[in-house]
Amino acid sequence: MSKTIVGLGEVLTDQFPDYEKPGGAPANVVYNLGQLGNEALLVSAVGADETGRMLRTFLAKNGLDTRYVQESGKPSGTVKVTFSGSEASYDITQDVAWDDIRWNPGLQELASRTHAVCFSTLSQRSETSAATIQRFLQAVPSDCLRVLDVNLRPPFFSRETIEASLRLANVVKVNEHEYADIEALLGQGDLRGLLLHEFGLRLLIVTLGKNGSRCITADTDTHYPTQPIDTSTGDSVGVGDAFIACVIHHLLKETPMPETMRLANRYAGYVASQQGAMVSFDPQFLSEIR
């Protein structure tokens, strides 16, 4: 039986200096999970505007079910992306459609049959969307994989949102800078112990950029290196989303963790070699990753 995987939060357009592409962390994760052959659905909202129509069309053309992408009276979301070297910076438009994701009975039904769900802190910057996302997470089955992909974008986070999100997750992905920020924000000298024991996480993944990643459980702390890749024609946008999508795919398949991390690093490297977050894949490459 196929597994139902849900992404909760923003879908938007990334506005690069010379072009625009669809983006938004949860949407990127769902897109990549779809590319890997899963039933992946996005719970989000777009405006009744040209950008919203473009986003719906793009998702549908790539085989994604858009029935849970709501239409809001607010404009579709946009992000202005700029670069300093290879590092991206983001200017995120406020009070947009994905800040207005509303609860409805269809979401209750979807939650009841969800095997894995991915969400972020940024998606919860508004009270409306935060309430919907947290209600969905509370409605999923007890054995559902609940993956928090931390996304700290000042000023769009608070201690309350971070703590609530950590308590609703059983898997967390965080980069090394966000790990330090959360440790300071929560006033914890032992964030690992807090997350794994008090919050009951199954798995904590700390990404280290070019230095790979750490996979931390209650009993282990293992470092996995990245693989050499050519990023001269690509960028860093959406690479972490691709990585966690591949991790989710293989966690559901119960792939051993060393192989999961090897494949996820390889998959993320492919995305880093291209422009934008939602890239086209070579079918042979996908068959090797799946």
N, C-alpha and C positions, 0 to 999 in steps of 0.2 A: 504494500500500500504506500502511495506517495505521501511525503510529509508536507504539511502546510507550514510555511514560514512567513512571518509578518514583519514588516518594517513600520515603525511608528514615527511620524514626524515630517520634516520638511522635504518638499520637492521644489526646485527653483531653477533659475538660469544663472550659471556662472558667467559673468561678463569679463572676459579676458581683454587685454589691450587691443587685440586684432580680431577677435571672434567671440561668439557666445556658444555655450554648450549646456545641456541639462546637467543638474547637479543636486546637491543636498545629501548629507551623509546617509540618512535612512534610505532614500531613493537609490543612492549608489549601491548600498548593500543589497537591496532587493534586486536591482538590475543584475548585479554579479551573480547572485544566487540563481536567478533565472537563466543566465548564461551557463551555469553549471548543471542545469537540468532539473531544478526544483520548481514546485508550485510556490511561487513567491508573490506576495501581495503587499501593496503599499496602502497604509492608512494615512491620508494627508488631505490637503485642500489647496485648490488653485483658484484664481479669480476668473470672472466671466470676461476674459480679455484675450488678446491674441497670444500672449505668453502662455496663459493657461491652456488654450487650445493646442498650442505647439507641444507643450509638455505631455498632455494626454495622448496626442497622436504619436509622439516618439515612444512612449511607454508601450502603447498598444502595438505599434509596428515591431517592437522587440519582444512580443509575446507575453507581456505582463497584463494581468487583469486590473483594470482601472475602476472597478465598480465602487471601491472604497475611497477613491479620491473625490472628496466633496467639492462642491462649488460654493465659494464664499463671496460675500459682497465686498470684501477687501481685495486689493490688487494681488496678482501673483508675486511670489517672492523673487528677489534678485540679489546677487552678491557681486560686488566689484572685486576682481582678483588682480593683485599686483605682485611683482616679484622683486626680491633683492637677492641676486644670484639665483640659486635654486630654491630658495625659501619663499613660500607664498604667504601673502597677507590678505585679509578678507574684510571688506566693508559691507556689513550685512544690513539690508534695508529692514526697517522696523514696521510694526503694525500692518502685516501682510496676511495673505490667505492662510499660510500654515500656522499662524498664531491663532487661528479660528477653527481648529479641528473640534467638531462637536460630537458628543456621544449620541448614539442612536441604537435601536434594538438590533440592527444588523451587526453592529460591532460585538454585542453580547454573544450572538450566534457564532461569529468568526472566532472570538476568543475561546469558546468552548471546544473548538477543534484544532487549535493551534499547537504545533509541536515545538516551535522555536519562535522567539520574538526578539527583535533588536530595537533598541531605543537609545536616545542620547540625552545629555543634559541641556544642550542648546535648544532642542525641540520643545522644552518645557519653560521657555522664557515668559510665556503668557499664562495667566491663570486658566483660561479656557482650554488650551491644548494640554497643559500640565494635568488638569483634572481628567481629561479624556484618556491620556496616556496611562496615568496611574490607575484609573479604573479598569482599563483593559488588562493591565498586568495583574491586577487582583482577581480578574475573572478567568485567567487561563488555568488549565489543569495543573495539579501540583507537580507533575513530572515534566512540565514544559521547560525547555531551555530558555532562560531569560537573560539576554546578553546586553549589558550596558556598555556602549562604546562612548566613553567619556569624551566630551567635546567642549572644552572650556574656552569660550570666546568672550573676553571682557567687553562690556559689563554684564553679559547675559548669563550669570549664574549666581547662586547664593549657597550658603552652607546648608540651608534647609532643603533646597532642591537636590543637592549632591547627596546628603545623608538619606533622604527619602528614596532616591534612585538606587543607591547602594543596597538598601534594605530590600528592594524589590527585585534585585538581580541575583543570579547564581553564577554568572560568568561576567567578568569585567575586563575590558581592554582599555589601557591607558598608556600614554607615552610618558617618557621619563620626566619631562617637565611638569606634566599634569600630576604625576604621582607625587612630586615634591610639593606642588601647590595644594593638593588635597591634604597631604600630611600636615602642612602648616595651617590650613583652614580649619581642620578638625582638631588641631592641637594634639596630634598623636606622634610620639616618637617611634611607635611600632605600628605603622599602618598595615603592614602585612598581617600581623597578628589580629588586629581589629577586624579586618575584612574576612579573613579565613575562619576565625573562631567566633567572634561576636556576631558578625553579619552572616556567617555561614556560607561563604562563597565556595563553589566547587573548583573554580579555576580563576587565577589572576594572571593576565598577560600584560607585560610591560614592554612596549616597543622602544627600541634604542636607535632608530634610524639606520644608518649604514652599519652599525655595530650589531644588528640583529634584534633579538628579543629574548625575554625571560618568560618561562612558563612556571608559575608558582602554584603549588597545591599545599595542603596541610602537611605533607610529608616530603615534598621535593621542591627544588629551585634549580631549574635547568636552563642553561643558555644555549640558544640556537643562532648560529651565524647566518648572515644573508649570503646570497649567491651573487657573484659579479654580474652586473648588467650594464648595458649601454643606455644612458639616460640623456644623451646629447640631443635627441629629437623629441624628448618628452618633458614631463613636469611632475611635481609631487602631489598635484591635486587628486584626491580620491584614492591614493595608494593605500592608506590605512583602512579605508572602507573595503577595498578589494581584498586586503589581507584578512579582515575579520569575516567577510563573507565566505571565503574559502575555509577558514577555521570552523565556522558554523556548519558548513556542508559536511565536513569530515567528522566533526563531533557527532552529528546525527547518524553518520555511517559507522560510528565507533572505530574509526581508523586509529591505529596507535599514534600517540602524540608525536613521537619523532618524525613519522611520515607526514602527519598533519602539518607540522610546522615547516617541513621541507617543501611541501606542495604549496602552502600558503605564501611562503617567501618567494617561491618561483612565480606564482600567480601575480603577486603584488609587483614583482619586478617587471613583468610584462606590461602591466598598466603604467608603471613609471616610465616605460620607454615610449609612451605615446602621449598625445596632448589630450587634456580633459580627463574627467572621472569615468565616464561611460564609454568605453572604447570598443572597437570591433576586434573579435578574436579569430585566430586561425583555427578551423575545426580540429585539425590534428593536435594542436596545443591543448585545446579543451579536453579532448579524449584522454590525453596523458594526465591531466589534472584531476579529472573526475574519478 
